[in-house]
Amino acid sequence: MVLGVSMLPLVTIFNQEGQAPWHLWVPALAQTTLMGRVLRGEALPWADVALAAGVCALLAAAAIVFVARTLRTAALK
């Protein structure tokens, strides 16, 4: 799992078509995409930043709910 997340930024290197809109929906890839824009001196649209942050917040909330349910069922056994 960690290896897959670590290799996601390579998608931008090997992709000959440039940045795609779906890159902002994958957290590690969105970070690389947005940071690349910053380093090139381009303006960051707030919609892109909000989308990347929203996806991260949604995944974090889902992980917290999953862990809470798992611990709750383990405590009841």
NUVEXVEX-916580 format. One record per residue: residue in three letters; z, y negated, x negated of N, C-alpha, C in turn; residue number from 0; chain. Coordinates in pm, whole numbers, plus 50000, padded with zeros to 5 digits. Atoms other than C-alpha are relative to their C-alpha. Example, Ala and Ser with C-alpha at 12.3 -4.5 7.8 and 13.67 -1.06 7.14 Angstrom:
BEGIN
<node residuo="Ala" n_c3="50000" n_c2="50119" n_c1="49911" ca_c3="50780" ca_c2="50450" ca_c1="48770" c_c3="50000" c_c2="49880" c_c1="49910" num="0" cadena="A"/>
<node residuo="Ser" n_c3="49994" n_c2="50119" n_c1="50082" ca_c3="50714" ca_c2="50106" ca_c1="48633" c_c3="50073" c_c2="49891" c_c1="50077" num="1" cadena="A"/>
// end
This chain:
BEGIN
<node residuo="Met" n_c3="50000" n_c2="50118" n_c1="49918" ca_c3="50000" ca_c2="50000" ca_c1="50000" c_c3="50000" c_c2="49874" c_c1="49912" num="0" cadena="A"/>
<node residuo="Val" n_c3="49992" n_c2="50116" n_c1="50089" ca_c3="50094" ca_c2="49758" ca_c1="49724" c_c3="49871" c_c2="49984" c_c1="49921" num="1" cadena="A"/>
<node residuo="Leu" n_c3="50125" n_c2="50006" n_c1="50074" ca_c3="49781" ca_c2="49847" ca_c1="49530" c_c3="49889" c_c2="49941" c_c1="50086" num="2" cadena="A"/>
<node residuo="Gly" n_c3="50101" n_c2="50055" n_c1="49910" ca_c3="49565" ca_c2="49771" ca_c1="49833" c_c3="50013" c_c2="49850" c_c1="50017" num="3" cadena="A"/>
<node residuo="Val" n_c3="49977" n_c2="50144" n_c1="49987" ca_c3="49725" ca_c2="49430" ca_c1="49878" c_c3="49966" c_c2="49928" c_c1="49871" num="4" cadena="A"/>
<node residuo="Ser" n_c3="50029" n_c2="50061" n_c1="50129" ca_c3="49691" ca_c2="49359" ca_c1="49507" c_c3="49849" c_c2="49988" c_c1="49975" num="5" cadena="A"/>
<node residuo="Met" n_c3="50145" n_c2="50000" n_c1="50023" ca_c3="49320" ca_c2="49439" ca_c1="49514" c_c3="49922" c_c2="49915" c_c1="50100" num="6" cadena="A"/>
<node residuo="Leu" n_c3="50071" n_c2="50079" n_c1="49900" ca_c3="49234" ca_c2="49226" ca_c1="49819" c_c3="49932" c_c2="49876" c_c1="49944" num="7" cadena="A"/>
<node residuo="Pro" n_c3="50071" n_c2="50118" n_c1="50054" ca_c3="49155" ca_c2="48910" ca_c1="49618" c_c3="49869" c_c2="50034" c_c1="49930" num="8" cadena="A"/>
<node residuo="Leu" n_c3="50126" n_c2="49962" n_c1="50063" ca_c3="48879" ca_c2="49107" ca_c1="49446" c_c3="49883" c_c2="49995" c_c1="50098" num="9" cadena="A"/>
<node residuo="Val" n_c3="50106" n_c2="50010" n_c1="49900" ca_c3="48687" ca_c2="49093" ca_c1="49773" c_c3="49922" c_c2="49870" c_c1="49980" num="10" cadena="A"/>
<node residuo="Thr" n_c3="50068" n_c2="50128" n_c1="50019" ca_c3="48609" ca_c2="48727" ca_c1="49703" c_c3="49915" c_c2="50000" c_c1="49873" num="11" cadena="A"/>
<node residuo="Ile" n_c3="50076" n_c2="49995" n_c1="50125" ca_c3="48488" ca_c2="48809" ca_c1="49353" c_c3="49871" c_c2="50080" c_c1="50018" num="12" cadena="A"/>
<node residuo="Phe" n_c3="50116" n_c2="49912" n_c1="49985" ca_c3="48254" ca_c2="49091" ca_c1="49454" c_c3="49911" c_c2="49964" c_c1="50119" num="13" cadena="A"/>
<node residuo="Asn" n_c3="50079" n_c2="50040" n_c1="49884" ca_c3="48132" ca_c2="48930" ca_c1="49778" c_c3="49898" c_c2="49894" c_c1="49957" num="14" cadena="A"/>
<node residuo="Gln" n_c3="50106" n_c2="50090" n_c1="50043" ca_c3="47797" ca_c2="48767" ca_c1="49702" c_c3="49970" c_c2="49891" c_c1="50103" num="15" cadena="A"/>
<node residuo="Glu" n_c3="50031" n_c2="50094" n_c1="49894" ca_c3="47782" ca_c2="48582" ca_c1="50035" c_c3="50097" c_c2="49882" c_c1="50005" num="16" cadena="A"/>
<node residuo="Gly" n_c3="49901" n_c2="50108" n_c1="49997" ca_c3="48080" ca_c2="48357" ca_c1="49963" c_c3="50113" c_c2="50031" c_c1="50095" num="17" cadena="A"/>
<node residuo="Gln" n_c3="49885" n_c2="49983" n_c1="49912" ca_c3="48377" ca_c2="48301" ca_c1="50189" c_c3="49955" c_c2="50029" c_c1="50142" num="18" cadena="A"/>
<node residuo="Ala" n_c3="50028" n_c2="49965" n_c1="49861" ca_c3="48375" ca_c2="48458" ca_c1="50533" c_c3="50119" c_c2="49956" c_c1="50085" num="19" cadena="A"/>
<node residuo="Pro" n_c3="49889" n_c2="50042" n_c1="49913" ca_c3="48583" ca_c2="48345" ca_c1="50832" c_c3="50112" c_c2="50103" c_c1="50012" num="20" cadena="A"/>
<node residuo="Trp" n_c3="49897" n_c2="49898" n_c1="49985" ca_c3="48764" ca_c2="48679" ca_c1="50846" c_c3="50095" c_c2="50003" c_c1="49881" num="21" cadena="A"/>
<node residuo="His" n_c3="49910" n_c2="50004" n_c1="50116" ca_c3="48916" ca_c2="48613" ca_c1="50501" c_c3="50133" c_c2="49933" c_c1="50035" num="22" cadena="A"/>
<node residuo="Leu" n_c3="49877" n_c2="50070" n_c1="49963" ca_c3="49170" ca_c2="48384" ca_c1="50668" c_c3="50091" c_c2="50084" c_c1="50088" num="23" cadena="A"/>
<node residuo="Trp" n_c3="49919" n_c2="49912" n_c1="49916" ca_c3="49293" ca_c2="48669" ca_c1="50890" c_c3="50076" c_c2="50105" c_c1="49920" num="24" cadena="A"/>
<node residuo="Val" n_c3="49931" n_c2="49904" n_c1="50087" ca_c3="49412" ca_c2="48880" ca_c1="50594" c_c3="50091" c_c2="49920" c_c1="49907" num="25" cadena="A"/>
<node residuo="Pro" n_c3="49907" n_c2="50090" n_c1="50070" ca_c3="49728" ca_c2="48727" ca_c1="50440" c_c3="49975" c_c2="49982" c_c1="49850" num="26" cadena="A"/>
<node residuo="Ala" n_c3="50019" n_c2="50016" n_c1="50145" ca_c3="49673" ca_c2="48799" ca_c1="50069" c_c3="49864" c_c2="49938" c_c1="49969" num="27" cadena="A"/>
<node residuo="Leu" n_c3="50133" n_c2="50055" n_c1="50019" ca_c3="49305" ca_c2="48717" ca_c1="50096" c_c3="49993" c_c2="49854" c_c1="50044" num="28" cadena="A"/>
<node residuo="Ala" n_c3="49995" n_c2="50139" n_c1="49955" ca_c3="49377" ca_c2="48398" ca_c1="50290" c_c3="50063" c_c2="49911" c_c1="49895" num="29" cadena="A"/>
<node residuo="Gln" n_c3="49935" n_c2="50078" n_c1="50105" ca_c3="49610" ca_c2="48280" ca_c1="50016" c_c3="49903" c_c2="49973" c_c1="49886" num="30" cadena="A"/>
<node residuo="Thr" n_c3="50096" n_c2="50016" n_c1="50108" ca_c3="49344" ca_c2="48337" ca_c1="49753" c_c3="49887" c_c2="49905" c_c1="50041" num="31" cadena="A"/>
<node residuo="Thr" n_c3="50107" n_c2="50085" n_c1="49950" ca_c3="49077" ca_c2="48170" ca_c1="49967" c_c3="50043" c_c2="49854" c_c1="50005" num="32" cadena="A"/>
<node residuo="Leu" n_c3="49951" n_c2="50138" n_c1="49989" ca_c3="49286" ca_c2="47861" ca_c1="50039" c_c3="50031" c_c2="49941" c_c1="49863" num="33" cadena="A"/>
<node residuo="Met" n_c3="49970" n_c2="50051" n_c1="50133" ca_c3="49404" ca_c2="47831" ca_c1="49679" c_c3="49872" c_c2="49970" c_c1="49922" num="34" cadena="A"/>
<node residuo="Gly" n_c3="50129" n_c2="50028" n_c1="50063" ca_c3="49044" ca_c2="47853" ca_c1="49559" c_c3="49942" c_c2="49867" c_c1="50046" num="35" cadena="A"/>
<node residuo="Arg" n_c3="50046" n_c2="50130" n_c1="49949" ca_c3="48958" ca_c2="47561" ca_c1="49785" c_c3="50078" c_c2="49885" c_c1="49937" num="36" cadena="A"/>
<node residuo="Val" n_c3="49917" n_c2="50105" n_c1="50062" ca_c3="49249" ca_c2="47360" ca_c1="49645" c_c3="49956" c_c2="49977" c_c1="49856" num="37" cadena="A"/>
<node residuo="Leu" n_c3="50039" n_c2="50014" n_c1="50141" ca_c3="49143" ca_c2="47430" ca_c1="49286" c_c3="49861" c_c2="49939" c_c1="49983" num="38" cadena="A"/>
<node residuo="Arg" n_c3="50133" n_c2="50064" n_c1="50005" ca_c3="48784" ca_c2="47323" ca_c1="49364" c_c3="50006" c_c2="49855" c_c1="50047" num="39" cadena="A"/>
<node residuo="Gly" n_c3="49984" n_c2="50138" n_c1="49955" ca_c3="48920" ca_c2="46997" ca_c1="49509" c_c3="49950" c_c2="49974" c_c1="50140" num="40" cadena="A"/>
<node residuo="Glu" n_c3="50045" n_c2="50016" n_c1="49863" ca_c3="48803" ca_c2="47059" ca_c1="49864" c_c3="50118" c_c2="49970" c_c1="50091" num="41" cadena="A"/>
<node residuo="Ala" n_c3="49896" n_c2="50027" n_c1="49900" ca_c3="48997" ca_c2="46937" ca_c1="50164" c_c3="50032" c_c2="50128" c_c1="50077" num="42" cadena="A"/>
<node residuo="Leu" n_c3="49959" n_c2="49885" n_c1="49922" ca_c3="49198" ca_c2="47198" ca_c1="50352" c_c3="50009" c_c2="49963" c_c1="50147" num="43" cadena="A"/>
<node residuo="Pro" n_c3="49985" n_c2="50025" n_c1="49857" ca_c3="49140" ca_c2="47198" ca_c1="50726" c_c3="50133" c_c2="50058" c_c1="50050" num="44" cadena="A"/>
<node residuo="Trp" n_c3="49870" n_c2="49954" n_c1="49949" ca_c3="49474" ca_c2="47225" ca_c1="50908" c_c3="49985" c_c2="50126" c_c1="50083" num="45" cadena="A"/>
<node residuo="Ala" n_c3="50021" n_c2="49880" n_c1="49919" ca_c3="49324" ca_c2="47489" ca_c1="51137" c_c3="50002" c_c2="50125" c_c1="49913" num="46" cadena="A"/>
<node residuo="Asp" n_c3="50001" n_c2="49885" n_c1="50090" ca_c3="49266" ca_c2="47722" ca_c1="50841" c_c3="50140" c_c2="50031" c_c1="49949" num="47" cadena="A"/>
<node residuo="Val" n_c3="49862" n_c2="49980" n_c1="50049" ca_c3="49618" ca_c2="47669" ca_c1="50706" c_c3="50087" c_c2="50056" c_c1="50112" num="48" cadena="A"/>
<node residuo="Ala" n_c3="49920" n_c2="49953" n_c1="49886" ca_c3="49769" ca_c2="47718" ca_c1="51053" c_c3="49966" c_c2="50145" c_c1="50035" num="49" cadena="A"/>
<node residuo="Leu" n_c3="50040" n_c2="49862" n_c1="49972" ca_c3="49568" ca_c2="48037" ca_c1="51106" c_c3="50062" c_c2="50096" c_c1="49901" num="50" cadena="A"/>
<node residuo="Ala" n_c3="49942" n_c2="49912" n_c1="50103" ca_c3="49680" ca_c2="48190" ca_c1="50776" c_c3="50151" c_c2="50010" c_c1="50016" num="51" cadena="A"/>
<node residuo="Ala" n_c3="49854" n_c2="49998" n_c1="49982" ca_c3="50043" ca_c2="48089" ca_c1="50835" c_c3="50038" c_c2="50073" c_c1="50128" num="52" cadena="A"/>
<node residuo="Gly" n_c3="49971" n_c2="49932" n_c1="49873" ca_c3="50033" ca_c2="48215" ca_c1="51194" c_c3="49989" c_c2="50151" c_c1="49988" num="53" cadena="A"/>
<node residuo="Val" n_c3="50016" n_c2="49855" n_c1="50020" ca_c3="49904" ca_c2="48557" ca_c1="51091" c_c3="50118" c_c2="50054" c_c1="49920" num="54" cadena="A"/>
<node residuo="Cys" n_c3="49885" n_c2="49957" n_c1="50080" ca_c3="50178" ca_c2="48583" ca_c1="50827" c_c3="50128" c_c2="50003" c_c1="50084" num="55" cadena="A"/>
<node residuo="Ala" n_c3="49882" n_c2="50004" n_c1="49915" ca_c3="50445" ca_c2="48480" ca_c1="51078" c_c3="49999" c_c2="50112" c_c1="50103" num="56" cadena="A"/>
<node residuo="Leu" n_c3="50012" n_c2="49891" n_c1="49903" ca_c3="50316" ca_c2="48731" ca_c1="51333" c_c3="50030" c_c2="50136" c_c1="49935" num="57" cadena="A"/>
<node residuo="Leu" n_c3="49973" n_c2="49875" n_c1="50070" ca_c3="50319" ca_c2="49014" ca_c1="51079" c_c3="50147" c_c2="50013" c_c1="49961" num="58" cadena="A"/>
<node residuo="Ala" n_c3="49858" n_c2="49997" n_c1="50035" ca_c3="50670" ca_c2="48919" ca_c1="50964" c_c3="50085" c_c2="50030" c_c1="50123" num="59" cadena="A"/>
<node residuo="Ala" n_c3="49926" n_c2="49974" n_c1="49877" ca_c3="50796" ca_c2="48914" ca_c1="51323" c_c3="49985" c_c2="50146" c_c1="50044" num="60" cadena="A"/>
<node residuo="Ala" n_c3="50022" n_c2="49859" n_c1="49964" ca_c3="50638" ca_c2="49255" ca_c1="51391" c_c3="50081" c_c2="50092" c_c1="49908" num="61" cadena="A"/>
<node residuo="Ala" n_c3="49923" n_c2="49918" n_c1="50094" ca_c3="50802" ca_c2="49397" ca_c1="51077" c_c3="50149" c_c2="49994" c_c1="50031" num="62" cadena="A"/>
<node residuo="Ile" n_c3="49858" n_c2="50014" n_c1="49966" ca_c3="51143" ca_c2="49259" ca_c1="51177" c_c3="50034" c_c2="50078" c_c1="50126" num="63" cadena="A"/>
<node residuo="Val" n_c3="49978" n_c2="49924" n_c1="49877" ca_c3="51112" ca_c2="49407" ca_c1="51527" c_c3="50000" c_c2="50150" c_c1="49971" num="64" cadena="A"/>
<node residuo="Phe" n_c3="50007" n_c2="49858" n_c1="50034" ca_c3="51011" ca_c2="49743" ca_c1="51382" c_c3="50127" c_c2="50047" c_c1="49928" num="65" cadena="A"/>
<node residuo="Val" n_c3="49880" n_c2="49963" n_c1="50074" ca_c3="51303" ca_c2="49751" ca_c1="51138" c_c3="50123" c_c2="49997" c_c1="50090" num="66" cadena="A"/>
<node residuo="Ala" n_c3="49886" n_c2="50009" n_c1="49909" ca_c3="51549" ca_c2="49640" ca_c1="51407" c_c3="50004" c_c2="50120" c_c1="50094" num="67" cadena="A"/>
<node residuo="Arg" n_c3="50004" n_c2="49882" n_c1="49911" ca_c3="51435" ca_c2="49917" ca_c1="51643" c_c3="50035" c_c2="50127" c_c1="49923" num="68" cadena="A"/>
<node residuo="Thr" n_c3="49971" n_c2="49881" n_c1="50080" ca_c3="51448" ca_c2="50175" ca_c1="51366" c_c3="50147" c_c2="50009" c_c1="49968" num="69" cadena="A"/>
<node residuo="Leu" n_c3="49856" n_c2="49999" n_c1="50031" ca_c3="51800" ca_c2="50076" ca_c1="51264" c_c3="50084" c_c2="50022" c_c1="50125" num="70" cadena="A"/>
<node residuo="Arg" n_c3="49927" n_c2="49980" n_c1="49876" ca_c3="51914" ca_c2="50065" ca_c1="51627" c_c3="50000" c_c2="50147" c_c1="50041" num="71" cadena="A"/>
<node residuo="Thr" n_c3="50006" n_c2="49859" n_c1="49964" ca_c3="51792" ca_c2="50420" ca_c1="51694" c_c3="50075" c_c2="50086" c_c1="49899" num="72" cadena="A"/>
<node residuo="Ala" n_c3="49925" n_c2="49924" n_c1="50101" ca_c3="51943" ca_c2="50542" ca_c1="51366" c_c3="50150" c_c2="49986" c_c1="50022" num="73" cadena="A"/>
<node residuo="Ala" n_c3="49857" n_c2="50022" n_c1="49978" ca_c3="52280" ca_c2="50391" ca_c1="51457" c_c3="50049" c_c2="50076" c_c1="50123" num="74" cadena="A"/>
<node residuo="Leu" n_c3="49961" n_c2="49928" n_c1="49878" ca_c3="52281" ca_c2="50565" ca_c1="51797" c_c3="50008" c_c2="50150" c_c1="49981" num="75" cadena="A"/>
<node residuo="Lys" n_c3="50000" n_c2="49854" n_c1="50021" ca_c3="52232" ca_c2="50914" ca_c1="51653" c_c3="50129" c_c2="50049" c_c1="49948" num="76" cadena="A"/>
// end
